[in-house]
Amino acid sequence: MEQQYVLGIDVGGTSVKQAVFTVDGNMLKKWSISTDKADNGTNILKDISASVNKALSSLKLDKKQFIGAGVGVPGFIDMESGMVDFAVNIGWKKYPIVRILSDYLNIPVAVDNDANLAAAGEYWRGAGDGADDMILFTIGTGVGGGIIVKGDIVHGVGGMGGEIGHVTVIPEGGAPCNCGKAGCLETVSSATGIIRLAKEEAEKNKNSSLYKLWQEKNELSTKDIFELSAAGDQTANVVIEKAMHYLGLAAANIANVLNPQKIVIGGGVSAAGEQLLIPLRSHYEEYALERVKADSDFALAELGNDAGVTGAAWMAKTYLNEEK
């Protein structure tokens, strides 16, 4: 039988990453284009189509060889209707992405939330390889995530499954979250949340290296905080302990419900590696049931910026393959 291919497309606020894969998951080519947000993103799908045609021409591939394309979008998705309900940083609202892009590309298209597809990518070709039950936490500007159960993405009835960042971890007196609630995991364990905690702790300890660095630079990064902690600054240690306490609590509560084999940590903050995982594991073990702990392993995400396109390709192969 002729080799079949899938397209993975990951739409972001600044760039659209794209890649061609074989159905076995081998990436043949990847590239990206700038996201044109003018006129509420009306040119984005046209730009994607033009760049795909150019890439396929360079690979000497025919559209007939493609099962389809998967697309990840940062926003709320109605998978049944193929509609982006709302993607705030792109400008799409009630946008029929599947209909428009499948017309442009002339192949079938499926769409999902970008965090779900990052989880699917890690499950298929990354840190979750070999685990049919997996949770991904992406710790970046916010806290995103995706849940894989028995080899498939958990969407829930309205597509809101996997909104890990909005688990409430501070029921009273928590900081306001972008979602409209307060005390969400995202407010204390994202990069933004960790930096906010660091400034609060530094204000209390003006002799600390953390406070001095903040005054010197006029800003802080999570890299600064982890580096100061490694150098022995107690205030930075307190910040990381707090952030990882809440992340461990949320991870254990979710794991107590789902009993996963792998808990994968990705996103920019995961660059801290074991310095993040050691306190996280400790707090997780405090709250997870014994059998749940015994069944689960933590791992750092492996695919980096390729997770989204890889998961999108997996979705095309999984949901659009008529021979499945």
N, C-alpha and C positions, 0 to 999 in steps of 0.2 A: 504493500500500500504506500502511496505517495506520502512523504513527510508532511505533517500538518504543523501549523504555527498559531501563535496567539500574540495579541498586542496588549501591553500593559501601559496605562496612561494614568499619571498622578498629577492632578491639577492643584497647584499651590498659589498662594497670593502673589508671589514674585516670579515663579517659573513653572512651566509644565514639563515634567519629566516623562519620557516615553522610552519604550524598549520593545524589541522583538524577541520572543522566546520560542523554542520548540515546545511541543506539548509535554516533553519530559522535564522541562524547566531549565534548559540551557539557554542562557542569554546570548543572542547573536550580535546585537547592536543596541546601544543606548545613546540617547541624545536629549537635549532640552531646548525649549524656546522660552522667551519672555512671556509673561502673562499680560495680555493687553486688556486692562480693566476699563478702558474708555467705553462710554455708552453701555454701562452695566454688563460689560463682558460679552457684548454681541459678536465680537470678532474672534473670540478664543477658539471656538470649534472649527471655524474656517481655517485658522492658523494651524491647528492640530492636523487637519486633513491634508493641508499642503505639505506639512513637514513629514507626515507618514508616507505620502506618495513619493517624496524625494528619497526617503530612507529605503523604501521597498525597491525603488528603481536601482539604488546603489547595491542592494543585496541580490538583485535580479530575481525577486520573488513576485508571485502573482497573488492577487487578492483571493483567488479561488482556493488557494492553499491555506487560508486562514479560517479557523473555527469562529473567531470573533475578537472583539476588543473589550477589555474591562477598564472601567474608569473609576478612580477614587477622587472624591470631592470633599473639601473640608466644610461640612454643613449637615443639615438635616435632609435626609433622603427618603423618598417614597419609592421603594424598589419595585413594587407591583406596577405602578404607573410609569416607572422610569423617569421620575420627576425629581428635580432638586427643589425641595420646599423653600429652603433658604440657605444661601452661602454668603455670609455677611461680608467677608473680605474679598469677594469677587464681584458681588452685585447681582447674582442670580436669585430670582424669587419666582416660585411656581414655574420653573424653567424645564421644558420637556427635553432634557439632554439626550435621552436614548433615541427618541424619534429623529431629532436634528442630526446628531452625530452619525447614526446608522445610515441616514440619507447621504451625508457627505462622504463617508468611508465606503459605503456600499457593502458592508459586512454587519453581522449582528453585534449589538452593544449591550453590556450590562453595567449598572452603576451601583456604587455603595459608598458609605462614608470612608474617608481616607484612613482613619485609625483602625477600623475593622480590617481594611485591606493590608495595613502594615502588619497586623496580627497574622493574617492569612499568609503573608509573605514569609514571616519568620517561621510559621508552622511548616510551610512547604519546602523552603530551601535554606532556612537559617537556624537559629538557636532552638527552635521548637521541633526540629526535624526528628521524627520518630515518636512524638508525643501527640496522641489524638485528643488529649484534654489539656488545654493551655490557656493561661491568662497573660496578656501583654499589657504592661504599664509603660506609656511613653511620657517621660518626665522632661518637659521642655518649658516653654513660656507658660503653658498650662499643663494639666495632667490629662492625657488621653488614654485610650485603651481599647482592647478588643478581646473577646472571649471565644475560644474554639472549644466546642464540645462534640465528641465523637467525629472529629474531622470536619466540622462545619461551623460557620460563624453563627453566634447567637444574636438574633436581631430583635426578638420580642415582638409584641403585637403591633407596635407603632414604629418599629425600626429604631427604638431608643435603647436597645440592649447594649451593654458595654460602656455606658456613660460613667466610667469608674471615677473620673475626676470630680463628680458631683455627689459622691457618697458623703454624707454629713459625718464629720469627725469631731466637730466642736458644736454640740447642740445649743449651747447658750453663750452669747458674747463673742461669737466668731466674727472674723473679718468678712465684709461683703464680697460676694463672688460675681463674676460677669454674668452668670446664669440668672441672677435675681435673688438667689438664696444667700445665706450666710453660713460660714463654718464648713464649707466644702473642703475636701481633700486638696483641691487645686489651690486653695488660699494659703496652705501651709507647706505643701510638699513639691510644688512646681518651682522652677527657677525664680519666678516672680515672688512666690510665697516665701522661699528660703531667704531671698534678699530682704524682704520686708521684716521677717523675723530677726535677721542679722542686724538691721538698723535699730530695731527695738532693743535688742540685747546690748548693742554697742552703746546706746544712750545711757543704759544702766551702769556700764563699765567703761568709763572714759579713759581709764589707764590701759585698756586692752590694746593689743596690736590691731585688732579688728577696727576699733574706733579710730585709731591713728591713721590706718590705711584709708578708711572711708573719708576722713577729713582731707587727707593728702590728694586723693584721686577725685573726690567729690562724687564718687559712685562706687558700687561694689558689684562683683560678678560672683557666681557660684564657684568659679575656679579659684578666685581669691579666698573664699571662705574655706574651701576644702584644703587649699595650700596652707593657710594659717593654722587650721586644725592639725594638719600633719606636722607642722612646726611646733605644736604644743600650746597654741593659744586657747585658753580655757573658754573664753567667750564664743569663739568659733566652734569649739566642741559642743557647747550647750545648744547652739543653733542646729547643728547636724543631728544631734541626739533627738531634739524636738521634731524636726522634719521627718526623720526616719521612724520615730515612734508612731506618728500619725500614719505614715505609709505602711508600716508593719501592721498596725491595727486594721487598716482598710484591707490590706492583702489577706490577712488571716480571716477576717469576716467573710470575704468573698470566697476564699478557699474552703472555709467550713461549709459553705453552701454547695460548692461545685466539685470539691475534691480533685483538683487538677494534678497532673504529673509535672508540669513545668510552669514556673512563673518567670516570665522574661521581662527584663528591665531595659528599655531603650530610651531614645530622646537624648538631647544634648547633655543633660546632667549625668547620664549613665557613664560619661567619660571618666568620672571619678572612680569607676571600677570597684575594687574590693573595699575601698575606703567608704563607699556608699553601702555595699552589700553586707559588710560585717555588722554594722548597727541595725540594718534593715532585718537581717536574718534573726538577730537577737530579739527584736521586738515582735517579729512574726511568730517566733517560737513561744513567746509569752502568751499569745492569744489563740494560736491555732490548736485544734484538737490533736491528740497524740497520733492517731492514725493518719490524719490529714498531713501532719508534719512528716511522718514516715514516708508517705507516698510522693511528696513534692520536692522538687529541686529548683533553686534559683539559677538563672543564667543571664548573662548580658547579651543583649541583641547583637546579631552578627552582620546584618545587612546594611546598616546605616541608611543612607539616602535611597538605597535600592529597594527597601522593604515595600514601599507603596506600589511601585511598578510591578514588582514580583507578585504581590498579592492580587493586583488587578489582573495580571496574566492568569494566575490560578483561578480567579473568578470566571474569566472567559472560558477556560478549559472545563471548569466544573459545572457552570450553569448554562453554557451555550452549546455544549457538545451534544448533538442529537443522538449520537451513538451510545451515550452513557447508559 
